[in-house]
Amino acid sequence: MGKRIAAIVFIFFSSAVAWAILGSTIFYRTYESSSALGGRVASIWATPHEQHPPTASYSQLAPGRIETEVHGQKVERTVEKAVSMSLPLESSHIQVALDLDSRRKGLLWYSTYKVGFSGAYVFRNPSSSEQNVTFTLSFPTEQAIYDDLVFSADDVPISLTTNGKSASGTARVAAGRPVTLKVGYRSQGLQSWRYDWGGEVAQVRDFTLRMTTNFKEIDFPENSLSPTEKREISGGWELLWAYKNLVSGFQIAMLLPEKLQPGPLAGGISYFAPVSLFFFFFLMFILTTLRNIELHPMNYFFLASAFFSFHLLLAYLADHISIHLTFLICSVVSIFLVVSYLRLVVGMRFAAVEAGLAQLVYLILFSYAFFFKGFTGLAITIGSIITLFVVMQMTGRIPWAERFRGRPAPAEAPPG
């Protein structure tokens, strides 16, 4: 008995080493290619967006002093210089529509999205004369396309000049009068969308930003403002940020939800596989001991190989089809290997009922717990405690000393 247990332990630890190598290979394949694939996604789709409010300014001549040298002596002269004067931003009313449209490359999903942006910004000319005001809108990212670009002052379109980083145009603004700049575009982004007022601490007056999403799993990163109002709509949310006079160094930001990642999921399941095999071997040992069934260490070796086939197939099939369909196929293949093998070794009833159910619980259900982020550890802990209770009840009357000496246990006397 002792040699048999030692052989089973050796098989278990050898399998654990194999799973550690497989898990490391999966993570290497995932993250080694993620940098290259991420760059390809960004080049095809876009990068994260960070939108800033537009600016308005005009030039005016102002007296200044310059220093020159005449006959070896320094002389100061008064001259007129062109000085850029900024127009204050009095109000901002913005609409943003985020439509999640994830893309998959290799073993990773990327949270790509389409964005529709429009804003109405009110500036005021503080001078006592009419000015040629230059309006400038910085693009949220250089690696993107911008369609349906709108740029108008008081509903009059402005001729634009672009340099890849921003678009700008000039319009006449009357003395002391407000002007409404309307901007808008449709574009694409990746992972996150942000609105930044610029600077560490900014003051914003009469500000509203209304955002609609086509996804329910909204998430706001650290150091960002939560919406002042939110309302659930069909397929997503309508979020509102409204402030009368805000002083803050935080941004408005939205993290796009991620789909279940095949690579990290398969790697995590592979690293956890020795726990599943331990419970399966433990239960098989208890059941065969109770029923005087002889399972040779070579039988345990083939059972461990059938378990390993589940994770090996999962690692390389997840590249090509849905992770849920991959998991189903791997489960069917692994259970078929175990049941069809134990049918020849022990018998169909033991193979299909005891062994099949044990594999369903400890391999399939334990692995499927990884699909529920945040509940994996709890689900496995509950399963482990239930297993311990059942085995303790089954083996409470077994004389283990006689079993380990190889003598069968005496038959129990009937009650009464």
C-alpha positions in Angstrom: 0.0 0.0 0.0 2.8 2.4 0.9 4.6 1.9 -2.4 1.3 2.4 -4.3 0.7 5.7 -2.5 4.3 6.9 -3.2 3.9 6.1 -6.9 0.6 8.0 -7.0 2.2 11.0 -5.2 5.0 10.9 -7.8 2.5 10.9 -10.7 0.7 13.8 -9.1 3.8 16.0 -8.6 5.0 15.2 -12.1 1.6 16.3 -13.5 1.8 19.5 -11.5 5.2 20.4 -13.1 3.7 19.7 -16.5 0.8 22.1 -15.7 3.1 24.8 -14.5 5.0 24.6 -17.8 1.8 24.7 -19.8 0.5 27.7 -17.8 3.7 29.6 -18.2 3.6 28.9 -22.0 0.1 30.2 -22.2 0.9 33.4 -20.4 4.1 33.8 -22.5 2.1 33.4 -25.7 -0.5 35.8 -24.5 1.6 38.7 -23.2 4.6 38.3 -25.5 2.4 38.9 -28.5 0.1 41.4 -26.8 2.5 44.3 -27.4 2.7 43.6 -31.1 -0.9 42.8 -31.5 -1.9 45.9 -29.4 0.1 48.1 -31.8 -1.7 46.5 -34.7 -5.1 47.1 -33.1 -4.2 50.7 -32.4 -2.9 51.3 -36.0 -6.1 49.8 -37.4 -8.6 51.1 -34.9 -7.3 53.9 -32.6 -5.8 54.6 -29.2 -7.5 55.9 -26.0 -9.2 59.3 -26.4 -8.5 62.2 -24.1 -10.5 65.2 -25.2 -9.7 68.8 -24.1 -12.0 71.8 -24.4 -11.3 74.1 -27.4 -9.5 77.5 -26.9 -10.2 80.9 -28.4 -7.7 83.8 -28.7 -6.9 86.9 -30.7 -3.8 89.0 -31.2 -3.4 92.6 -30.3 -0.5 95.1 -30.2 0.8 96.0 -26.8 3.7 98.2 -25.8 6.9 96.4 -24.9 10.6 97.1 -24.3 13.5 95.7 -26.1 17.2 96.1 -25.4 19.7 96.9 -28.2 23.4 97.8 -28.3 24.4 101.2 -29.9 28.1 102.1 -30.0 28.9 99.5 -27.3 26.2 100.8 -25.0 22.9 99.1 -24.2 19.8 101.1 -25.0 16.2 100.2 -24.2 13.5 101.1 -26.7 9.7 101.0 -26.5 8.1 99.0 -29.3 4.7 97.4 -30.0 4.5 93.6 -29.9 1.8 91.2 -30.9 0.3 89.6 -27.8 -2.1 86.6 -27.8 -5.2 87.3 -25.6 -7.4 84.4 -24.6 -11.2 84.5 -24.5 -12.8 83.2 -21.3 -14.9 80.1 -21.6 -18.3 80.8 -20.1 -20.2 77.6 -20.6 -19.8 74.1 -22.0 -22.6 71.7 -23.1 -21.3 68.4 -24.4 -22.9 65.2 -25.8 -20.9 61.9 -26.0 -22.1 58.5 -27.3 -19.9 55.5 -26.7 -20.6 52.3 -28.6 -18.5 49.3 -27.5 -17.4 47.2 -30.4 -14.7 44.8 -29.1 -12.0 43.2 -31.4 -10.1 40.0 -30.8 -6.4 39.4 -31.6 -4.8 36.1 -30.6 -5.7 35.2 -27.0 -6.8 38.7 -26.0 -9.9 40.8 -26.5 -9.4 44.6 -27.0 -12.1 47.1 -25.9 -12.5 49.1 -29.0 -15.3 51.6 -29.4 -17.0 54.1 -31.6 -17.5 57.6 -30.3 -19.8 60.5 -31.3 -18.7 63.8 -29.8 -20.5 67.2 -30.0 -20.1 70.3 -27.9 -21.4 73.8 -27.7 -18.9 76.2 -26.1 -19.7 79.9 -25.3 -16.8 82.3 -25.3 -16.9 86.1 -24.8 -14.8 88.8 -26.4 -13.7 90.9 -23.5 -12.1 93.7 -25.6 -13.8 97.0 -26.6 -13.4 96.3 -30.3 -14.2 93.6 -32.9 -11.6 90.9 -33.1 -10.5 88.1 -35.4 -10.7 85.2 -33.0 -8.9 82.0 -33.7 -10.6 78.9 -32.3 -8.5 75.7 -31.8 -9.7 72.2 -31.1 -7.1 69.7 -30.0 -7.8 66.1 -31.2 -8.1 63.5 -28.5 -5.5 61.4 -30.1 -3.3 61.6 -33.2 -3.9 57.9 -34.1 -7.5 58.1 -35.2 -9.8 59.3 -38.0 -12.4 62.0 -37.6 -15.5 61.9 -39.7 -18.3 64.5 -40.0 -16.1 67.2 -38.5 -18.3 70.2 -37.4 -16.7 73.6 -36.7 -18.9 76.7 -36.6 -19.2 80.0 -34.8 -22.8 81.1 -34.2 -23.9 78.4 -36.7 -21.7 79.9 -39.4 -19.2 77.2 -40.7 -15.5 78.1 -40.2 -12.8 77.3 -42.7 -10.4 74.9 -41.0 -6.7 74.3 -41.1 -5.3 71.0 -39.5 -1.9 69.8 -38.5 -2.6 66.3 -37.4 -2.9 67.3 -33.7 -5.6 70.0 -33.9 -8.0 71.9 -36.1 -8.3 75.7 -36.1 -10.2 78.5 -37.8 -10.9 82.2 -37.5 -14.1 84.2 -37.1 -15.0 87.8 -36.4 -16.5 88.4 -32.9 -18.1 91.7 -32.0 -16.8 93.8 -29.0 -18.0 92.5 -25.7 -20.3 89.9 -27.3 -20.5 86.1 -26.7 -19.9 83.6 -29.5 -21.0 80.0 -29.5 -18.5 77.6 -31.0 -20.0 74.2 -32.0 -17.7 71.3 -32.6 -18.4 67.7 -33.4 -17.0 64.5 -35.0 -17.3 60.7 -35.2 -14.3 58.6 -34.4 -13.0 55.4 -32.9 -11.0 54.7 -29.7 -9.6 52.0 -27.5 -9.9 51.0 -23.8 -10.9 54.4 -22.3 -12.4 57.8 -23.0 -11.6 60.9 -21.0 -12.4 64.6 -20.8 -9.7 66.7 -19.3 -10.0 70.5 -18.7 -6.2 70.8 -18.7 -3.9 71.7 -15.8 -3.7 70.1 -12.4 -6.6 72.2 -11.0 -9.2 73.9 -13.3 -12.2 76.1 -12.8 -15.3 75.3 -15.0 -18.5 77.3 -15.2 -21.9 76.2 -16.5 -20.8 72.7 -17.5 -22.8 69.7 -18.6 -21.7 66.5 -20.2 -24.3 63.9 -21.2 -23.0 60.5 -22.1 -24.9 57.5 -23.5 -23.4 54.0 -23.6 -24.5 50.7 -25.3 -23.0 48.6 -22.4 -24.2 48.1 -18.8 -20.8 47.4 -17.1 -19.8 51.0 -16.5 -16.5 51.7 -14.6 -14.9 54.9 -13.6 -11.1 54.9 -13.0 -9.4 56.4 -10.0 -9.1 60.2 -9.7 -12.1 60.7 -11.9 -15.5 62.4 -11.3 -18.6 60.2 -10.8 -21.8 61.4 -12.7 -24.2 63.6 -10.9 -27.1 61.7 -12.4 -27.5 58.4 -14.2 -30.4 56.6 -15.8 -30.6 53.1 -17.2 -31.7 52.9 -20.8 -32.1 50.1 -23.3 -28.8 48.3 -23.5 -26.8 50.8 -21.5 -26.8 54.0 -19.4 -27.4 57.7 -19.8 -24.9 59.6 -17.5 -24.8 63.3 -16.7 -22.1 65.5 -15.2 -23.5 68.9 -14.4 -21.7 71.7 -12.6 -22.4 75.4 -12.1 -19.0 76.4 -10.8 -16.5 73.5 -10.4 -13.0 73.7 -9.2 -11.3 70.3 -9.6 -8.2 68.5 -10.7 -10.1 65.4 -11.6 -11.2 64.3 -15.1 -14.4 62.8 -16.4 -13.4 59.3 -17.6 -15.0 56.0 -18.6 -13.2 52.6 -18.8 -14.7 50.4 -21.4 -15.6 46.9 -20.2 -13.4 44.0 -21.2 -14.7 40.6 -22.5 -13.5 37.4 -20.8 -9.9 37.1 -21.9 -9.1 33.6 -23.3 -5.4 33.7 -22.6 -5.3 34.7 -18.9 -8.3 32.4 -18.3 -6.7 29.4 -19.8 -3.4 30.1 -18.0 -5.1 30.5 -14.6 -7.1 27.3 -15.1 -3.9 25.4 -16.0 -2.1 26.7 -12.9 -5.0 25.6 -10.8 -5.2 22.1 -12.4 -3.2 20.3 -9.7 -5.8 21.2 -7.1 -8.5 19.6 -9.3 -6.4 16.5 -9.8 -5.6 16.2 -6.1 -9.3 16.1 -5.2 -10.0 13.6 -8.0 -7.1 11.3 -7.0 -8.1 11.6 -3.3 -11.8 10.6 -4.0 -10.7 7.8 -6.4 -8.4 6.4 -3.7 -11.1 6.5 -1.0 -13.8 4.9 -3.3 -11.5 2.1 -4.5 -10.3 1.5 -0.9 -13.9 1.2 0.3 -14.9 -1.2 -2.5 -11.7 -3.2 -2.6 -11.1 -2.1 -6.2 -7.5 -2.3 -7.3 -6.2 0.6 -9.3 -2.6 0.4 -10.3 -0.4 3.5 -10.4 -0.3 3.2 -14.2 -4.1 3.7 -14.1 -3.6 6.9 -12.1 -1.0 8.0 -14.7 -3.5 7.6 -17.6 -6.2 9.4 -15.6 -3.8 12.3 -15.0 -3.0 12.4 -18.7 -6.8 12.6 -19.5 -7.0 15.6 -17.1 -3.9 17.2 -18.8 -5.6 16.8 -22.2 -8.3 19.1 -21.1 -5.9 22.0 -20.4 -3.7 21.3 -23.4 -6.6 21.4 -25.8 -8.0 24.5 -24.1 -4.7 26.3 -24.5 -4.5 25.9 -28.3 -8.2 25.7 -29.3 -9.0 29.0 -27.6 -7.0 30.8 -30.3 -9.5 29.9 -32.9 -13.1 29.7 -31.5 -15.1 31.1 -28.6 -13.8 30.4 -25.2 -17.2 29.0 -24.1 -17.4 26.6 -27.0 -13.7 25.7 -26.4 -14.5 24.9 -22.8 -17.4 22.7 -23.7 -15.4 20.7 -26.3 -12.5 20.2 -23.9 -14.9 19.0 -21.1 -16.5 16.4 -23.4 -13.2 15.1 -24.7 -11.6 14.8 -21.2 -14.7 13.1 -19.6 -14.9 10.7 -22.6 -11.2 9.7 -22.1 -11.7 9.0 -18.4 -15.0 7.2 -18.7 -14.0 5.1 -21.7 -10.7 4.1 -20.0 -12.2 3.2 -16.5 -14.9 1.2 -18.3 -12.2 -1.2 -19.3 -10.3 -1.1 -16.0 -13.2 -1.3 -13.5 -16.6 -1.3 -15.1 -19.1 0.9 -16.8 -21.1 1.8 -13.6 -18.1 3.0 -11.6 -16.6 4.7 -14.7 -19.8 6.6 -15.6 -21.2 7.4 -12.1 -18.4 7.7 -9.5 -15.5 8.7 -11.7 -17.6 10.7 -14.2 -19.3 12.7 -11.5 -16.0 13.3 -9.7 -14.4 14.6 -12.9 -17.4 16.8 -13.6 -17.2 18.4 -10.2 -13.4 18.7 -9.7 -12.3 19.4 -13.2 -15.2 20.9 -15.1 -17.1 22.8 -12.4 -13.9 23.9 -10.6 -12.4 25.2 -13.8 -15.7 26.9 -14.9 -15.6 28.9 -11.6 -12.8 30.9 -13.3 -15.5 32.4 -15.6 -17.0 34.2 -12.6 -14.5 36.8 -11.6 -14.5 37.4 -7.9 -16.3 34.2 -7.0 -13.7 31.6 -8.1 -12.1 31.2 -4.6 -15.4 31.1 -2.8 -16.9 28.5 -5.2 -13.8 26.2 -4.9 -13.7 26.6 -1.1 -17.4 25.6 -0.8 -16.8 22.6 -3.0 -13.8 21.6 -1.0 -15.6 21.7 2.3 -18.6 19.7 0.9 -16.1 17.1 -0.4 -14.4 16.9 3.0 -17.7 16.4 4.8 -18.8 13.6 2.4 -15.5 11.7 2.6 -15.4 12.0 6.4 -18.9 10.5 6.6 -18.0 7.7 4.2 -14.8 6.8 6.0 -15.6 7.4 9.6 -16.0 3.7 10.5 -13.1 2.4 8.4 -10.3 0.7 10.4 -7.4 2.4 8.5 -4.7 0.5 10.3 -6.0 -2.8 8.9 -6.6 -1.4 5.4 -3.0 -0.1 5.2 -1.7 -3.5 6.3 -3.5 -5.0 3.4 -6.1 -7.0 5.4 -9.8 -6.6 4.5 -12.0 -5.0 7.1 -14.3 -7.4 9.0 -17.9 -7.3 8.0 -20.1 -5.2 10.2 -22.7 -7.0 12.3 -26.4 -6.3 11.4 -28.1 -3.8 13.8 -30.0 -5.4 16.7 
